[in-house]
Amino acid sequence: MPEQNLQGKVVLVAGGAKNLGGLISRTLAADGARIAVHYNSDATKAAAADTVAACIAAGGEAFAIQADLTSVAEIRRVLDAVTGRWGSLYACVNTTGMAVGHPMTEVTEEEFDRHFAINTKAAFFIMAEAARRIEDGGKIVNLVSSLLAAYTGRYSVYAGSKAPLEHFTRALSKELFGRSVSVNNIAPGPMDTPFFWDAAAPGEPEFSKSMSTSGELTKIEDIVPWVRFLLTGGWFANGQTLFVNGGFSTR
């Protein structure tokens, strides 16, 4: 299969308003893609509007849509809005997630349930509902975590709630055989964003930097080219989890 051109292709970026999701949205828009920028809460509404404006300025088409993706009905509403607006769906990139770093003895039931609602349930049904609508030759990409290959404490619920995505990815990629649809995960290392800073314990950023070949945290700019690759030339990768982390962890 030749490398895909993103010109005019419809891409939903879940969690696409800011940080990594925002840069993915803007980068793909610059390639000519039509971007649906999903965001979760009113607190992110302004960032979503800024990202939409940047996408349009970069030469793409874009619109923002708010939804709580822990609701299957909301996931369906988002995807129906995308296909209703543009008539197709080429790719779904899911960057959504929740991370809190606590020892297991301090994890509350509410915290446990919230992690699994966002990181597991939402991801499962985003993948399933995208698969119902995605065009032949399309792509589904999830952002997971390099902690899936790390021996560490404090992130039992975060890593545990991301781990099922590997099984979901293998199953869905196999189920879509014959349609040339690829389903993959990208597992960044600890990223230089509030997502990591807010969860990290004192000294953890410095330790994480020491585990990387660059001596730095993973930057969002390190991850976006891999997302773009999977949507264009990387079609033969399927059912995989790609650890993109500067050597932070491997398996």
HULINPE-V43360 format. One record per residue. N is the residue number from 1. SS is DSSP state (@ for helix, = for strand, . for the rest). OMEGA is omega in whole degrees, 0 to 359 (999 if undefined). D_CENTER is the distance of its C-alpha to the mean C-alpha in Angstrom with 2 decimals. Layout:
BEGIN
((N SS OMEGA D_CENTER) (N SS OMEGA D_CENTER))
END
This chain:
BEGIN
((1 . 180 24.41) (2 . 178 24.48) (3 . 181 21.62) (4 . 172 19.95) (5 . 184 20.66) (6 . 181 18.08) (7 . 178 21.03) (8 . 180 20.97) (9 . 183 17.94) (10 = 183 16.01) (11 = 170 12.24) (12 = 174 10.37) (13 = 177 7.51) (14 = 189 6.76) (15 . 189 7.34) (16 . 187 8.59) (17 . 189 11.84) (18 . 180 12.01) (19 @ 183 11.31) (20 @ 180 8.42) (21 @ 179 7.15) (22 @ 180 10.89) (23 @ 175 11.66) (24 @ 180 9.38) (25 @ 183 11.18) (26 @ 182 14.45) (27 @ 180 14.37) (28 @ 177 13.83) (29 @ 178 16.40) (30 @ 174 18.76) (31 . 176 18.67) (32 . 181 19.91) (33 . 171 17.01) (34 = 191 17.19) (35 = 168 14.19) (36 = 184 13.62) (37 = 177 12.21) (38 = 171 11.37) (39 = 190 12.39) (40 . 192 13.69) (41 . 177 17.03) (42 @ 180 20.03) (43 @ 182 19.42) (44 @ 185 16.53) (45 @ 181 18.55) (46 @ 178 20.22) (47 @ 178 17.15) (48 @ 179 15.78) (49 @ 178 19.27) (50 @ 180 19.38) (51 @ 176 16.23) (52 @ 179 17.71) (53 @ 179 20.96) (54 @ 178 19.58) (55 @ 181 17.98) (56 @ 179 21.39) (57 @ 181 23.26) (58 . 176 21.42) (59 . 178 22.75) (60 . 171 20.10) (61 = 183 20.17) (62 = 168 17.90) (63 = 181 18.10) (64 = 177 16.47) (65 = 182 16.24) (66 = 177 16.22) (67 . 170 15.56) (68 . 188 15.27) (69 . 171 12.88) (70 . 176 14.84) (71 . 179 17.44) (72 @ 178 17.46) (73 @ 178 19.83) (74 @ 176 17.50) (75 @ 179 14.72) (76 @ 179 17.62) (77 @ 180 18.87) (78 @ 183 15.76) (79 @ 177 15.64) (80 @ 177 19.42) (81 @ 180 19.44) (82 @ 182 17.36) (83 @ 176 19.62) (84 @ 181 22.60) (85 @ 189 22.21) (86 @ 172 21.60) (87 . 182 22.75) (88 . 174 19.98) (89 . 179 16.31) (90 . 186 15.38) (91 = 173 11.61) (92 = 178 8.65) (93 = 185 5.16) (94 = 179 3.19) (95 . 187 2.27) (96 . 178 5.61) (97 . 176 7.99) (98 . 178 11.64) (99 . 171 13.73) (100 . 180 17.51) (101 . 178 19.76) (102 . 167 22.93) (103 . 182 25.42) (104 @ 181 25.53) (105 @ 181 28.91) (106 @ 182 27.51) (107 . 178 24.59) (108 . 177 25.59) (109 @ 179 25.17) (110 @ 180 23.39) (111 @ 178 20.84) (112 @ 183 20.37) (113 @ 181 20.02) (114 @ 177 17.55) (115 @ 184 15.17) (116 @ 175 15.49) (117 @ 184 15.27) (118 @ 189 11.88) (119 @ 186 10.26) (120 @ 183 12.31) (121 @ 182 14.02) (122 @ 180 11.50) (123 @ 180 9.04) (124 @ 185 12.31) (125 @ 170 13.60) (126 @ 179 10.71) (127 @ 183 11.08) (128 @ 182 14.82) (129 @ 174 15.39) (130 @ 181 13.46) (131 @ 179 15.63) (132 @ 189 18.68) (133 @ 191 18.26) (134 . 180 16.69) (135 . 175 19.33) (136 . 184 20.76) (137 . 182 19.18) (138 . 185 15.74) (139 = 172 12.34) (140 = 182 9.43) (141 = 175 6.45) (142 = 170 4.25) (143 = 178 3.60) (144 . 185 7.05) (145 . 174 10.12) (146 @ 173 13.30) (147 @ 175 15.27) (148 @ 179 15.21) (149 @ 182 17.87) (150 . 177 19.58) (151 . 189 22.80) (152 . 174 22.49) (153 . 173 23.32) (154 . 183 22.08) (155 . 182 18.55) (156 @ 184 19.78) (157 @ 178 18.05) (158 @ 181 14.63) (159 @ 180 14.69) (160 @ 181 16.55) (161 @ 173 14.14) (162 @ 184 11.22) (163 @ 181 13.84) (164 @ 181 14.36) (165 @ 176 11.12) (166 @ 179 13.11) (167 @ 177 15.93) (168 @ 183 14.15) (169 @ 178 12.82) (170 @ 182 16.36) (171 @ 184 18.01) (172 @ 180 16.23) (173 @ 178 16.53) (174 @ 181 20.19) (175 @ 182 20.79) (176 . 175 19.76) (177 . 180 22.19) (178 . 180 24.53) (179 . 180 22.17) (180 . 175 20.55) (181 . 178 17.02) (182 = 180 14.74) (183 = 184 11.98) (184 = 174 10.31) (185 = 168 8.11) (186 = 183 7.85) (187 = 178 9.45) (188 = 167 10.30) (189 . 177 13.53) (190 . 188 14.39) (191 = 181 13.21) (192 . 179 15.77) (193 . 177 14.36) (194 @ 179 15.64) (195 @ 178 12.91) (196 @ 183 14.93) (197 @ 184 18.25) (198 . 182 18.55) (199 . 190 18.20) (200 . 173 20.21) (201 . 177 23.87) (202 . 179 26.60) (203 . 183 26.73) (204 @ 177 23.31) (205 @ 180 21.89) (206 @ 178 25.03) (207 @ 181 24.80) (208 @ 176 21.21) (209 @ 182 22.41) (210 @ 181 25.32) (211 . 182 23.21) (212 . 180 21.65) (213 . 181 23.76) (214 . 185 23.40) (215 . 182 24.38) (216 . 169 21.41) (217 . 173 18.09) (218 = 178 15.02) (219 . 180 14.59) (220 @ 179 11.73) (221 @ 177 14.12) (222 @ 187 14.05) (223 @ 186 10.46) (224 @ 179 10.45) (225 @ 179 13.32) (226 @ 174 11.68) (227 @ 180 9.01) (228 @ 179 12.19) (229 @ 180 14.19) (230 @ 179 12.40) (231 @ 185 12.86) (232 . 186 16.44) (233 . 187 18.57) (234 . 187 16.59) (235 . 186 17.34) (236 . 170 19.38) (237 . 183 16.64) (238 . 180 15.96) (239 . 189 15.15) (240 . 167 14.20) (241 = 183 12.26) (242 = 180 12.64) (243 = 184 13.57) (244 = 193 13.32) (245 . 179 15.20) (246 . 179 18.67) (247 . 180 20.38) (248 . 176 19.26) (249 . 180 19.17) (250 . 173 19.69) (251 . 999 20.94))
END
